[in-house]
Amino acid sequence: QKEVEQDPGPLSVPEGAIVSLNCTYSNSAFQYFMWYRQYSRKGPELLMYTYSSGNKEDGRFTAQVDKSSKYISLFIRDSQPSDSATYLCAMKTSYDKVIFGPGTSLSVIP
Amino acid sequence: EADIYQTPRYLVIGTGKKITLECSQTMGHDKMYWYQQDPGMELHLIHYSYGVNSTEKGDLSSESTVSRIRTEHFPLTLESARPSHTSQYLCASTAGDTQYFGPGTRLTVL
């Protein structure tokens, strides 16, 4: 079993839809949780970062962490065609390397 | 926005050639990483460094080597390129718990 699992997609939604992207993990020692966005042929860029259970909001993006269920989510409200990308969840313990999920490919159709 | 650079962005080369992929960052970060990413697949850590003269192999076996003579520079070398090395190579550096990625080098070995 991989340490971090993520629905691979591809996910296709109409513009304006609410998108939910999810990851599960097995290592209860993970304390830091991140979401990266990767456009085609580019390096990943950090979108959201959190280290506690609960919700963190930044504009149209909300990151949710449920440590008891070992489950994290990224919600995108009012999705735009420019949100079309691959979204990678990532997490780490306090001292170890970052572990990335395989990514979910998202297409927002105008 | 992070200042991390990779050259070349694209490289097509014949089997058996020696190649060096360059990575540099101007942020003074001690920790740097090399990842390999095939299309639609997850990131695999192949090398990392926690500072000058420190290099370690990552989770994915790789025939490449790295060096860290200066804080800002972390080149990756393949002594004899093979078609199985065709992939995207991403360099990253870390500030705190956050990784910042370069744009990547897309390598094709014929």
Backbone of each chain as ProteinMPNN parsed JSONL, in Angstrom:
{"seq_chain_A": "QKEVEQDPGPLSVPEGAIVSLNCTYSNSAFQYFMWYRQYSRKGPELLMYTYSSGNKEDGRFTAQVDKSSKYISLFIRDSQPSDSATYLCAMKTSYDKVIFGPGTSLSVIP", "coords_chain_A": {"N_chain_A": [[0.844, -1.192, 0.0], [0.574, 2.192, -0.897], [1.981, 5.106, 0.666], [0.603, 7.486, 0.326], [-2.433, 8.052, -1.204], [-4.305, 8.923, -4.084], [-7.054, 9.983, -6.001], [-6.751, 9.379, -9.408], [-8.084, 10.572, -11.512], [-8.843, 11.239, -14.986], [-10.512, 14.325, -14.147], [-13.312, 16.054, -15.165], [-14.995, 19.043, -15.375], [-17.695, 21.471, -15.59], [-17.26, 24.988, -16.178], [-17.394, 27.078, -13.323], [-18.238, 25.168, -11.552], [-18.106, 23.418, -8.376], [-15.236, 21.918, -7.192], [-13.937, 18.941, -5.852], [-11.116, 17.568, -4.513], [-9.253, 14.785, -3.438], [-7.258, 13.087, -0.956], [-5.901, 10.21, 0.629], [-4.081, 8.873, 3.401], [-1.596, 6.794, 5.012], [0.271, 7.0, 7.044], [0.344, 7.932, 10.254], [2.026, 9.736, 11.383], [2.371, 11.898, 9.768], [2.398, 15.38, 9.612], [2.311, 17.769, 8.304], [0.674, 19.256, 5.617], [0.133, 19.636, 2.196], [-0.933, 21.192, -0.846], [-0.244, 21.069, -4.233], [-0.146, 22.636, -7.433], [0.132, 21.726, -10.764], [0.869, 22.768, -13.873], [0.751, 21.752, -17.322], [3.828, 20.551, -18.478], [5.294, 22.067, -16.692], [6.891, 22.869, -13.515], [5.707, 21.754, -10.257], [3.699, 24.004, -8.272], [3.314, 25.557, -5.133], [0.195, 25.567, -3.575], [-1.53, 25.451, -1.325], [-1.012, 25.221, 2.2], [-0.977, 23.503, 5.235], [-1.067, 22.612, 8.706], [-2.695, 21.597, 10.59], [-5.678, 19.939, 11.769], [-8.854, 20.568, 10.247], [-10.212, 23.395, 8.46], [-8.743, 25.46, 5.926], [-8.787, 28.463, 4.289], [-8.304, 30.116, 1.165], [-8.969, 32.486, -0.863], [-10.622, 31.221, -3.629], [-10.035, 28.686, -2.911], [-10.116, 25.95, -0.642], [-8.589, 24.157, 1.851], [-8.849, 21.091, 3.477], [-8.359, 19.168, 6.352], [-8.461, 16.062, 7.9], [-7.293, 14.496, 10.398], [-7.955, 12.332, 11.982], [-9.255, 10.593, 10.334], [-7.376, 10.304, 8.436], [-7.301, 11.819, 6.023], [-7.394, 14.148, 3.44], [-8.549, 17.094, 1.772], [-9.065, 19.175, -1.1], [-10.887, 21.926, -1.999], [-12.285, 23.609, -4.71], [-13.849, 26.495, -5.488], [-16.249, 27.972, -7.75], [-15.0, 27.205, -10.235], [-12.523, 27.761, -12.762], [-11.474, 27.887, -16.216], [-8.712, 28.299, -16.168], [-7.963, 26.896, -13.975], [-7.462, 24.384, -14.786], [-5.386, 21.725, -14.547], [-2.896, 19.552, -13.085], [-3.337, 18.344, -9.845], [-1.532, 17.936, -6.955], [-1.378, 16.25, -3.935], [0.525, 16.546, -0.921], [2.614, 15.55, 1.763], [4.241, 15.487, 5.002], [6.321, 14.275, 7.725], [7.608, 15.654, 10.8], [10.307, 15.604, 10.438], [11.054, 14.312, 8.169], [11.256, 13.531, 4.61], [9.305, 15.069, 1.976], [6.343, 13.523, 0.923], [4.687, 12.769, -2.01], [1.443, 12.603, -3.504], [0.06, 10.828, -6.389], [-1.246, 12.611, -8.025], [-4.084, 14.382, -9.39], [-5.695, 14.847, -12.38], [-7.256, 17.671, -13.636], [-9.773, 19.108, -15.591], [-11.333, 22.035, -16.577], [-14.128, 22.935, -18.167], [-15.043, 25.432, -20.446]], "CA_chain_A": [[0.0, 0.0, 0.0], [1.341, 3.421, -0.94], [1.751, 5.973, 1.819], [-0.37, 8.512, -0.041], [-3.282, 7.656, -2.323], [-5.057, 10.039, -4.637], [-7.799, 9.62, -7.204], [-5.964, 9.875, -10.535], [-8.878, 11.265, -12.52], [-9.041, 12.69, -15.056], [-11.755, 14.909, -13.693], [-13.742, 17.088, -16.093], [-16.145, 19.748, -14.805], [-18.023, 22.718, -16.291], [-16.857, 26.231, -15.52], [-18.287, 27.496, -12.248], [-18.542, 24.055, -10.657], [-17.275, 23.212, -7.19], [-14.413, 20.73, -7.394], [-13.398, 18.328, -4.644], [-9.974, 16.688, -4.766], [-9.066, 14.085, -2.171], [-6.137, 12.178, -0.728], [-5.844, 9.478, 1.886], [-2.708, 8.506, 3.743], [-1.531, 5.711, 6.001], [1.243, 7.301, 8.091], [-0.254, 8.851, 11.22], [3.042, 10.709, 11.795], [2.343, 13.089, 8.907], [1.91, 16.542, 10.348], [2.234, 18.926, 7.414], [-0.086, 18.851, 4.44], [0.236, 20.642, 1.157], [-1.48, 20.966, -2.181], [0.5, 21.697, -5.312], [-0.775, 22.669, -8.741], [1.15, 21.568, -11.808], [0.427, 22.922, -15.247], [1.445, 20.873, -18.253], [5.218, 20.882, -18.807], [5.845, 23.004, -15.709], [7.097, 22.29, -12.199], [4.605, 22.006, -9.314], [3.752, 25.235, -7.489], [2.57, 25.415, -3.892], [-1.116, 26.209, -3.586], [-2.025, 25.551, 0.047], [-0.178, 24.552, 3.199], [-1.603, 23.499, 6.543], [-0.488, 21.619, 9.611], [-3.652, 21.223, 11.623], [-6.985, 19.482, 11.301], [-9.787, 21.665, 10.043], [-10.251, 24.044, 7.149], [-7.977, 26.674, 5.664], [-9.344, 29.053, 3.074], [-7.507, 31.127, 0.478], [-9.703, 32.834, -2.071], [-11.563, 30.185, -4.072], [-9.514, 27.378, -2.507], [-10.215, 25.555, 0.757], [-7.933, 22.89, 2.185], [-9.466, 20.459, 4.646], [-7.567, 18.06, 6.886], [-9.082, 15.249, 8.948], [-6.225, 13.589, 10.813], [-8.511, 11.112, 12.579], [-9.601, 9.706, 9.211], [-6.227, 10.309, 7.526], [-7.975, 12.216, 4.782], [-7.325, 15.582, 3.169], [-9.294, 17.499, 0.577], [-8.947, 20.527, -1.632], [-12.103, 22.348, -2.677], [-12.156, 24.78, -5.576], [-15.164, 27.085, -5.787], [-16.324, 28.769, -8.972], [-13.831, 26.765, -11.006], [-12.229, 28.49, -13.99], [-10.624, 27.123, -17.145], [-7.311, 28.435, -15.76], [-7.697, 25.914, -12.914], [-7.141, 23.103, -15.424], [-4.008, 21.37, -14.188], [-2.818, 18.387, -12.204], [-3.234, 18.751, -8.448], [-0.787, 16.952, -6.177], [-1.311, 16.426, -2.488], [1.846, 16.221, -0.401], [2.635, 15.589, 3.224], [5.516, 15.093, 5.595], [6.435, 14.294, 9.169], [8.351, 16.84, 11.222], [11.733, 15.51, 10.175], [11.321, 13.478, 7.005], [11.076, 14.119, 3.3], [7.93, 15.234, 1.525], [5.78, 12.433, 0.122], [3.671, 13.293, -2.916], [0.473, 11.73, -4.143], [0.287, 10.715, -7.828], [-1.855, 13.724, -8.742], [-5.375, 14.276, -10.051], [-5.778, 15.745, -13.523], [-8.521, 18.394, -13.663], [-10.085, 19.964, -16.745], [-12.514, 22.864, -16.384], [-14.611, 23.201, -19.521], [-15.786, 26.717, -20.511]], "C_chain_A": [[0.883, 1.246, 0.0], [1.009, 4.283, 0.264], [0.679, 7.02, 1.554], [-1.119, 8.065, -1.287], [-4.114, 8.85, -2.775], [-5.794, 9.564, -5.867], [-7.095, 10.206, -8.419], [-6.744, 10.723, -11.53], [-8.724, 10.56, -13.85], [-10.443, 13.117, -14.645], [-12.088, 16.057, -14.639], [-15.018, 17.722, -15.559], [-16.454, 20.98, -15.641], [-17.536, 23.92, -15.489], [-17.898, 26.641, -14.48], [-18.605, 26.4, -11.252], [-17.653, 24.104, -9.412], [-16.546, 21.882, -7.374], [-13.901, 20.24, -6.043], [-12.306, 17.34, -5.025], [-9.557, 16.075, -3.432], [-7.814, 13.222, -2.151], [-6.339, 11.448, 0.591], [-4.403, 9.078, 2.145], [-2.717, 7.486, 4.861], [-0.629, 6.033, 7.187], [0.672, 8.346, 9.051], [0.743, 9.896, 11.717], [3.079, 11.942, 10.894], [1.717, 14.249, 9.676], [1.671, 17.755, 9.455], [1.625, 18.478, 6.099], [-0.113, 19.989, 3.433], [-0.533, 20.218, -0.091], [-0.648, 21.763, -3.177], [-0.331, 21.634, -6.585], [0.332, 22.586, -9.775], [0.505, 21.706, -13.177], [1.288, 22.045, -16.149], [2.843, 21.411, -18.567], [5.819, 21.953, -17.901], [6.127, 22.245, -14.404], [5.914, 22.571, -11.289], [4.793, 23.331, -8.579], [2.852, 25.072, -6.265], [1.296, 26.23, -3.935], [-1.596, 26.474, -2.151], [-1.104, 24.76, 0.968], [-0.883, 24.628, 4.535], [-0.98, 22.424, 7.417], [-1.456, 21.217, 10.711], [-4.933, 20.697, 10.994], [-7.914, 20.686, 11.168], [-9.663, 22.228, 8.653], [-9.345, 25.256, 7.104], [-8.416, 27.217, 4.321], [-8.393, 30.103, 2.505], [-8.199, 31.42, -0.85], [-10.715, 31.758, -2.423], [-11.163, 28.794, -3.598], [-9.695, 27.16, -1.007], [-9.54, 24.211, 0.928], [-8.537, 22.377, 3.475], [-8.622, 19.272, 5.06], [-8.352, 17.37, 7.977], [-8.062, 14.203, 9.365], [-6.781, 12.29, 11.377], [-8.865, 10.098, 11.488], [-8.457, 9.564, 8.221], [-6.694, 10.664, 6.111], [-7.822, 13.721, 4.625], [-8.036, 15.877, 1.86], [-8.913, 18.909, 0.172], [-10.232, 20.835, -2.383], [-11.799, 23.605, -3.495], [-13.56, 25.268, -5.892], [-15.093, 27.874, -7.083], [-15.131, 28.457, -9.888], [-13.756, 27.483, -12.353], [-11.395, 27.616, -14.932], [-9.143, 27.192, -16.776], [-6.952, 27.511, -14.597], [-7.343, 24.549, -13.493], [-5.664, 22.792, -15.243], [-4.053, 20.03, -13.467], [-2.575, 18.871, -10.783], [-2.613, 17.61, -7.639], [-0.955, 17.248, -4.693], [0.081, 15.995, -2.038], [1.802, 16.328, 1.111], [3.977, 15.125, 3.754], [5.39, 15.013, 7.109], [7.271, 15.513, 9.545], [9.806, 16.786, 10.79], [12.055, 14.832, 8.854], [11.051, 14.226, 5.707], [9.588, 14.227, 2.955], [7.536, 14.029, 0.675], [4.635, 13.002, -0.707], [2.686, 12.204, -3.328], [0.709, 11.728, -5.645], [-0.35, 11.836, -8.634], [-3.198, 13.38, -9.343], [-5.415, 15.314, -11.171], [-7.175, 16.35, -13.594], [-8.629, 19.215, -14.941], [-11.371, 20.715, -16.444], [-12.942, 23.35, -17.765], [-15.413, 24.491, -19.551], [-17.247, 26.501, -20.93]], "O_chain_A": [[1.82, 1.352, 0.791], [-0.089, 4.21, 0.816], [-0.067, 7.395, 2.459], [-0.508, 7.738, -2.305], [-4.562, 9.666, -1.969], [-5.24, 8.832, -6.687], [-6.861, 11.414, -8.465], [-6.163, 11.492, -12.296], [-8.488, 9.352, -13.853], [-11.413, 12.372, -14.78], [-11.254, 16.928, -14.888], [-16.007, 17.03, -15.317], [-15.572, 21.49, -16.333], [-17.42, 23.859, -14.265], [-19.104, 26.566, -14.714], [-19.188, 26.675, -10.203], [-16.6, 24.741, -9.4], [-17.159, 20.858, -7.672], [-13.485, 21.034, -5.199], [-12.548, 16.39, -5.77], [-9.513, 16.767, -2.414], [-7.373, 12.701, -3.176], [-6.879, 12.004, 1.548], [-3.603, 8.961, 1.216], [-3.711, 7.328, 5.569], [-0.751, 5.401, 8.236], [0.537, 9.515, 8.69], [0.353, 10.842, 12.4], [3.745, 12.925, 11.219], [0.662, 14.117, 10.297], [0.916, 18.659, 9.813], [2.01, 17.452, 5.537], [-0.35, 21.147, 3.779], [-0.745, 19.032, -0.34], [-0.385, 22.952, -2.994], [-1.115, 20.707, -6.79], [1.342, 23.284, -9.68], [-0.3, 20.87, -13.588], [2.397, 21.651, -15.79], [3.008, 22.59, -18.883], [6.744, 22.661, -18.298], [5.659, 21.122, -14.217], [5.181, 23.534, -11.519], [5.923, 23.732, -8.297], [1.76, 24.513, -6.359], [1.301, 27.412, -4.279], [-2.013, 27.584, -1.818], [-0.501, 23.764, 0.567], [-1.341, 25.699, 4.934], [-0.432, 21.443, 6.915], [-1.058, 20.557, 11.671], [-5.231, 20.976, 9.832], [-7.777, 21.683, 11.878], [-9.075, 21.606, 7.768], [-9.19, 25.982, 8.086], [-8.412, 26.496, 3.324], [-7.767, 30.867, 3.24], [-8.032, 30.693, -1.829], [-11.572, 31.419, -1.607], [-11.877, 27.824, -3.856], [-9.461, 28.064, -0.204], [-9.871, 23.244, 0.242], [-8.714, 23.122, 4.439], [-8.217, 18.465, 4.223], [-8.858, 18.026, 8.887], [-7.975, 13.139, 8.751], [-6.138, 11.246, 11.261], [-8.781, 8.889, 11.704], [-8.553, 8.79, 7.268], [-6.502, 9.911, 5.156], [-8.086, 14.481, 5.557], [-8.115, 15.034, 0.967], [-8.495, 19.723, 0.995], [-10.622, 20.1, -3.29], [-11.142, 24.533, -3.022], [-14.361, 24.548, -6.488], [-14.038, 28.377, -7.47], [-14.363, 29.346, -10.256], [-14.77, 27.77, -12.989], [-10.692, 26.71, -14.483], [-8.397, 26.249, -17.041], [-5.776, 27.356, -14.266], [-6.96, 23.647, -12.748], [-4.8, 23.519, -15.734], [-5.123, 19.453, -13.268], [-1.707, 19.712, -10.547], [-3.103, 16.481, -7.643], [-0.702, 18.367, -4.246], [0.732, 15.181, -2.692], [1.034, 17.114, 1.665], [4.746, 14.462, 3.058], [4.484, 15.597, 7.704], [7.605, 16.321, 8.678], [10.479, 17.817, 10.774], [13.219, 14.783, 8.458], [10.669, 15.397, 5.711], [8.74, 13.57, 3.558], [8.298, 13.578, -0.18], [3.726, 13.637, -0.173], [3.052, 11.038, -3.48], [1.485, 12.546, -6.14], [-0.03, 12.002, -9.811], [-3.438, 12.245, -9.755], [-5.197, 16.503, -10.94], [-8.167, 15.622, -13.612], [-7.698, 19.925, -15.321], [-12.383, 20.107, -16.095], [-12.214, 24.08, -18.438], [-16.358, 24.649, -18.779], [-18.008, 27.462, -21.034]]}, "seq_chain_B": "EADIYQTPRYLVIGTGKKITLECSQTMGHDKMYWYQQDPGMELHLIHYSYGVNSTEKGDLSSESTVSRIRTEHFPLTLESARPSHTSQYLCASTAGDTQYFGPGTRLTVL", "coords_chain_B": {"N_chain_B": [[7.192, 34.263, -4.901], [9.259, 31.603, -5.855], [12.78, 31.498, -6.583], [14.113, 29.492, -8.526], [16.021, 27.723, -10.774], [16.3, 25.883, -13.782], [18.282, 24.317, -16.223], [19.1, 22.538, -19.236], [15.788, 23.411, -20.513], [14.597, 21.659, -22.239], [15.863, 18.667, -23.634], [17.234, 16.667, -26.072], [18.902, 13.767, -26.76], [21.487, 11.467, -27.786], [21.912, 7.907, -27.194], [24.27, 6.886, -24.748], [25.613, 9.244, -24.356], [27.128, 11.67, -22.167], [25.5, 13.648, -19.786], [24.644, 16.701, -18.124], [22.374, 18.023, -15.934], [21.347, 21.168, -14.988], [20.777, 22.937, -11.939], [19.842, 25.669, -10.045], [19.501, 27.901, -7.284], [18.548, 30.969, -5.79], [17.96, 31.591, -3.227], [19.264, 30.859, -0.997], [18.699, 28.437, 0.196], [19.248, 25.519, 2.158], [18.453, 22.842, 1.787], [18.041, 20.742, -0.95], [16.593, 19.072, -3.807], [16.2, 16.375, -6.169], [13.799, 15.235, -8.416], [12.18, 12.667, -10.304], [9.834, 12.487, -12.869], [7.468, 10.831, -14.659], [5.149, 11.16, -17.451], [1.913, 11.846, -16.245], [2.385, 10.495, -13.96], [3.487, 9.89, -10.521], [5.705, 11.956, -8.523], [9.051, 10.999, -8.093], [11.544, 10.748, -5.731], [14.928, 11.116, -6.336], [17.47, 12.082, -5.639], [18.906, 13.93, -2.887], [19.95, 16.76, -0.931], [21.27, 18.121, 2.008], [22.835, 20.231, 2.393], [25.971, 21.961, 1.695], [28.374, 19.766, 0.347], [26.942, 17.574, 1.131], [25.185, 14.8, 0.067], [22.59, 12.553, -0.824], [21.096, 9.434, -1.751], [17.833, 8.998, -3.114], [14.467, 7.693, -2.844], [13.934, 6.313, -5.151], [15.731, 4.208, -7.198], [18.496, 5.302, -9.035], [20.591, 5.902, -11.856], [21.977, 8.168, -11.956], [24.168, 10.819, -10.765], [24.921, 13.271, -8.238], [26.128, 16.502, -7.156], [27.2, 18.796, -4.619], [28.641, 21.463, -4.31], [28.445, 24.122, -3.956], [26.123, 26.168, -2.164], [24.048, 27.193, -3.72], [23.881, 25.636, -5.985], [23.109, 22.631, -7.649], [23.807, 20.253, -9.433], [22.84, 17.557, -11.648], [24.06, 14.544, -12.929], [24.274, 12.344, -15.67], [26.157, 9.689, -16.598], [26.145, 8.025, -18.808], [23.797, 8.203, -21.004], [20.631, 6.583, -21.423], [17.785, 5.224, -23.253], [15.885, 4.542, -21.286], [16.17, 6.531, -19.466], [14.666, 8.612, -20.271], [12.544, 11.154, -19.361], [10.881, 13.523, -17.15], [12.749, 15.785, -15.253], [12.8, 17.2, -12.14], [13.842, 19.842, -10.135], [14.106, 20.919, -6.756], [13.922, 23.132, -3.923], [13.992, 23.758, -0.394], [12.262, 25.74, 1.955], [11.787, 25.944, 5.255], [9.027, 23.963, 5.753], [8.191, 23.839, 3.195], [8.336, 23.069, -0.198], [9.868, 24.343, -3.088], [9.645, 24.383, -6.553], [11.612, 24.035, -9.529], [11.247, 24.733, -13.096], [11.625, 22.398, -14.455], [13.342, 19.859, -16.419], [12.929, 18.444, -19.464], [13.831, 15.432, -20.602], [14.855, 13.565, -23.35], [16.009, 10.568, -24.518], [17.428, 9.134, -27.229]], "CA_chain_B": [[7.581, 33.312, -5.95], [10.587, 31.077, -5.621], [13.748, 31.683, -7.666], [14.865, 28.27, -8.752], [16.193, 27.672, -12.218], [16.806, 24.64, -14.358], [18.651, 24.326, -17.638], [18.186, 23.102, -20.225], [14.387, 23.07, -20.304], [14.358, 20.481, -23.072], [17.107, 18.081, -24.135], [17.129, 15.424, -26.832], [20.288, 13.358, -26.874], [21.649, 10.071, -28.176], [22.338, 6.935, -26.19], [25.692, 6.817, -24.434], [26.178, 10.568, -24.076], [27.143, 12.167, -20.787], [24.745, 14.894, -19.699], [24.492, 17.32, -16.814], [21.214, 18.903, -15.789], [21.708, 22.203, -14.035], [19.755, 23.481, -11.055], [20.386, 26.671, -9.143], [18.512, 28.708, -6.57], [19.154, 32.189, -5.263], [17.284, 31.884, -1.969], [20.098, 30.432, 0.115], [18.16, 27.25, 0.849], [20.214, 24.433, 2.354], [17.938, 21.555, 1.309], [17.68, 20.676, -2.363], [16.1, 17.757, -4.189], [15.905, 16.036, -7.563], [12.716, 14.286, -8.616], [11.912, 12.195, -11.655], [8.39, 12.387, -13.052], [6.991, 10.426, -15.966], [3.837, 11.779, -17.719], [0.772, 11.302, -15.525], [2.817, 9.663, -12.822], [3.881, 10.658, -9.346], [7.093, 12.384, -8.374], [9.923, 10.054, -7.387], [12.76, 11.383, -5.25], [16.113, 10.36, -6.742], [18.618, 12.567, -4.874], [18.675, 15.116, -2.105], [21.12, 17.315, -0.252], [20.917, 18.98, 3.13], [23.784, 21.33, 2.473], [27.212, 21.787, 0.933], [29.098, 18.499, 0.51], [26.003, 16.537, 1.588], [24.295, 14.253, -0.955], [22.013, 11.26, -0.475], [20.198, 8.845, -2.753], [16.433, 9.054, -2.731], [13.697, 6.462, -2.748], [13.947, 5.629, -6.438], [17.08, 3.94, -7.667], [18.822, 6.089, -10.219], [21.97, 5.783, -12.296], [22.555, 9.497, -11.983], [24.908, 11.278, -9.597], [24.77, 14.694, -7.972], [27.171, 17.127, -6.349], [26.756, 20.035, -3.964], [29.861, 22.172, -3.941], [27.984, 25.44, -3.523], [24.753, 26.13, -1.66], [23.042, 27.551, -4.718], [24.023, 24.854, -7.203], [22.895, 21.197, -7.371], [23.689, 19.612, -10.751], [22.631, 16.115, -11.752], [24.822, 14.039, -14.074], [24.133, 10.971, -16.175], [27.421, 9.401, -17.28], [25.881, 7.388, -20.107], [22.342, 8.259, -21.108], [19.927, 5.474, -22.084], [16.366, 5.546, -23.473], [15.113, 4.4, -20.042], [16.311, 7.773, -18.697], [13.726, 9.596, -20.8], [11.619, 11.53, -18.297], [11.034, 14.91, -16.722], [13.532, 15.897, -14.029], [12.416, 18.405, -11.417], [14.687, 20.229, -9.015], [13.361, 21.669, -5.756], [14.61, 23.501, -2.693], [13.037, 23.842, 0.714], [12.304, 26.732, 3.015], [10.899, 25.396, 6.274], [8.382, 22.726, 5.322], [7.628, 24.061, 1.871], [9.242, 22.851, -1.323], [9.693, 25.178, -4.267], [10.129, 23.63, -7.69], [12.0, 24.65, -10.778], [10.343, 24.434, -14.208], [11.858, 21.047, -14.958], [14.04, 19.556, -17.668], [12.335, 17.28, -20.136], [14.935, 14.733, -21.26], [14.542, 12.461, -24.256], [17.219, 9.869, -24.97], [17.066, 8.351, -28.419]], "C_chain_B": [[9.028, 32.885, -5.746], [11.469, 31.287, -6.829], [14.601, 30.436, -7.77], [14.847, 27.972, -10.242], [16.75, 26.329, -12.64], [17.139, 24.853, -15.825], [19.286, 23.005, -17.995], [16.735, 22.756, -19.891], [14.028, 21.808, -21.082], [15.694, 19.989, -23.605], [16.804, 16.774, -24.845], [18.552, 14.998, -27.152], [20.361, 11.88, -27.225], [22.139, 9.199, -27.041], [23.855, 6.978, -26.003], [26.326, 8.155, -24.11], [26.141, 10.878, -22.587], [26.401, 13.496, -20.749], [24.718, 15.39, -18.261], [23.292, 18.255, -16.862], [21.51, 19.887, -14.671], [20.508, 22.645, -13.203], [20.423, 24.501, -10.144], [19.253, 27.463, -8.501], [19.232, 29.852, -5.862], [18.605, 32.554, -3.889], [18.104, 31.464, -0.758], [19.57, 29.209, 0.848], [19.228, 26.17, 0.995], [19.741, 23.127, 1.699], [17.512, 21.653, -0.157], [17.418, 19.231, -2.759], [16.046, 17.625, -5.706], [14.826, 14.978, -7.581], [12.668, 13.88, -10.084], [10.408, 12.005, -11.778], [8.076, 11.992, -14.485], [5.586, 10.993, -16.178], [2.71, 11.077, -16.973], [1.12, 10.472, -14.305], [3.288, 10.543, -11.67], [5.348, 11.051, -9.401], [7.872, 11.304, -7.61], [11.215, 10.767, -7.002], [13.971, 10.534, -5.633], [17.375, 10.815, -6.019], [18.19, 13.726, -3.99], [19.955, 15.526, -1.391], [20.633, 18.235, 0.856], [21.913, 20.118, 3.32], [25.022, 21.031, 1.663], [27.92, 20.499, 1.347], [28.234, 17.379, 1.087], [25.146, 16.097, 0.42], [23.841, 12.871, -0.519], [21.171, 10.758, -1.637], [18.775, 8.843, -2.215], [15.785, 7.688, -2.737], [13.732, 5.644, -4.03], [15.39, 5.455, -6.888], [17.351, 4.699, -8.961], [20.281, 5.89, -10.569], [22.653, 7.138, -12.37], [23.354, 9.77, -10.714], [24.697, 12.776, -9.44], [25.98, 15.19, -7.204], [26.607, 18.399, -5.739], [27.998, 20.749, -3.41], [29.534, 23.569, -3.44], [26.536, 25.352, -3.102], [23.733, 26.303, -2.774], [22.98, 26.62, -5.907], [23.946, 23.36, -6.898], [22.719, 20.461, -8.697], [23.523, 18.102, -10.658], [23.294, 15.629, -13.038], [24.456, 12.596, -14.391], [25.373, 10.675, -17.005], [27.199, 8.824, -18.677], [24.371, 7.27, -20.264], [21.794, 7.058, -21.877], [18.466, 5.871, -22.303], [15.516, 5.426, -22.21], [15.228, 5.633, -19.149], [15.382, 8.87, -19.195], [12.654, 9.881, -19.76], [11.692, 13.036, -18.101], [11.767, 14.908, -15.383], [13.245, 17.258, -13.396], [13.351, 18.626, -10.241], [13.849, 21.056, -8.043], [14.286, 22.073, -4.621], [13.558, 23.796, -1.644], [13.327, 25.004, 1.622], [11.308, 26.276, 4.073], [10.341, 24.065, 5.821], [7.861, 22.802, 3.896], [8.687, 23.865, 0.8], [8.867, 23.777, -2.471], [10.376, 24.489, -5.43], [10.616, 24.533, -8.815], [11.053, 24.223, -11.884], [10.531, 23.054, -14.801], [12.696, 21.0, -16.219], [13.393, 18.307, -18.251], [13.413, 16.634, -20.995], [14.402, 13.603, -22.124], [15.846, 11.865, -24.742], [16.826, 8.927, -26.097], [17.887, 7.073, -28.511]], "O_chain_B": [[9.906, 33.712, -5.497], [10.995, 31.263, -7.965], [15.674, 30.344, -7.175], [13.795, 27.97, -10.882], [17.564, 25.723, -11.943], [16.386, 25.482, -16.568], [19.949, 22.396, -17.155], [16.49, 21.883, -19.058], [13.237, 20.988, -20.615], [16.554, 20.785, -23.982], [16.184, 15.878, -24.272], [19.32, 15.76, -27.74], [19.413, 11.13, -26.991], [22.703, 9.681, -26.059], [24.614, 7.09, -26.966], [27.461, 8.201, -23.637], [25.264, 10.424, -21.853], [26.643, 14.37, -21.582], [24.763, 14.607, -17.313], [23.204, 19.147, -17.705], [21.873, 19.502, -13.56], [19.381, 22.716, -13.694], [21.458, 24.217, -9.541], [18.194, 27.665, -9.096], [20.365, 29.712, -5.403], [18.761, 33.687, -3.435], [17.69, 31.685, 0.38], [19.946, 28.964, 1.994], [20.013, 25.932, 0.077], [20.545, 22.395, 1.123], [16.733, 22.525, -0.542], [17.935, 18.295, -2.149], [15.872, 18.605, -6.43], [14.902, 13.969, -6.88], [13.056, 14.635, -10.975], [9.778, 11.426, -10.893], [8.382, 12.733, -15.42], [4.89, 11.281, -15.204], [2.567, 9.857, -17.059], [0.26, 9.832, -13.7], [3.463, 11.753, -11.811], [6.12, 10.546, -10.216], [7.396, 10.772, -6.607], [11.899, 11.327, -7.859], [14.03, 9.354, -5.288], [18.274, 10.003, -5.804], [17.227, 14.427, -4.301], [20.903, 14.751, -1.267], [19.707, 19.024, 0.668], [21.837, 20.87, 4.291], [25.122, 19.985, 1.022], [28.044, 20.188, 2.531], [28.759, 16.34, 1.489], [24.444, 16.918, -0.17], [24.604, 12.113, 0.079], [20.609, 11.54, -2.404], [18.548, 8.703, -1.013], [16.457, 6.66, -2.646], [13.578, 4.423, -3.998], [16.163, 6.411, -6.951], [16.517, 4.723, -9.866], [21.119, 5.726, -9.682], [23.8, 7.23, -12.807], [23.236, 9.051, -9.721], [24.339, 13.466, -10.394], [26.76, 14.401, -6.669], [25.668, 18.999, -6.263], [28.34, 20.647, -2.231], [30.249, 24.13, -2.61], [25.79, 24.531, -3.637], [22.689, 25.651, -2.783], [22.114, 26.785, -6.766], [24.631, 22.873, -5.999], [21.601, 20.085, -9.049], [23.998, 17.46, -9.721], [23.116, 16.222, -14.102], [24.346, 11.749, -13.504], [25.616, 11.341, -18.011], [27.962, 9.096, -19.605], [23.747, 6.355, -19.727], [22.397, 6.583, -22.839], [17.959, 6.757, -21.616], [14.521, 6.139, -22.074], [14.475, 5.773, -18.185], [15.321, 9.947, -18.601], [11.942, 8.976, -19.325], [12.447, 13.735, -18.777], [11.443, 14.125, -14.49], [13.418, 18.307, -14.016], [13.614, 17.715, -9.455], [12.975, 21.813, -8.467], [15.311, 21.433, -4.386], [12.394, 24.049, -1.955], [14.469, 25.24, 2.015], [10.106, 26.228, 3.81], [11.098, 23.137, 5.535], [7.153, 21.9, 3.449], [9.784, 24.417, 0.877], [7.69, 23.963, -2.779], [11.527, 24.062, -5.328], [10.109, 25.635, -9.022], [10.143, 23.43, -11.642], [9.689, 22.586, -15.567], [12.757, 21.962, -16.985], [13.326, 17.26, -17.607], [13.855, 17.208, -21.99], [13.596, 12.788, -21.676], [16.688, 12.563, -25.307], [15.992, 8.038, -25.923], [17.715, 6.294, -29.448]]}, "name": "protein", "num_of_chains": 2, "seq": "QKEVEQDPGPLSVPEGAIVSLNCTYSNSAFQYFMWYRQYSRKGPELLMYTYSSGNKEDGRFTAQVDKSSKYISLFIRDSQPSDSATYLCAMKTSYDKVIFGPGTSLSVIPEADIYQTPRYLVIGTGKKITLECSQTMGHDKMYWYQQDPGMELHLIHYSYGVNSTEKGDLSSESTVSRIRTEHFPLTLESARPSHTSQYLCASTAGDTQYFGPGTRLTVL"}
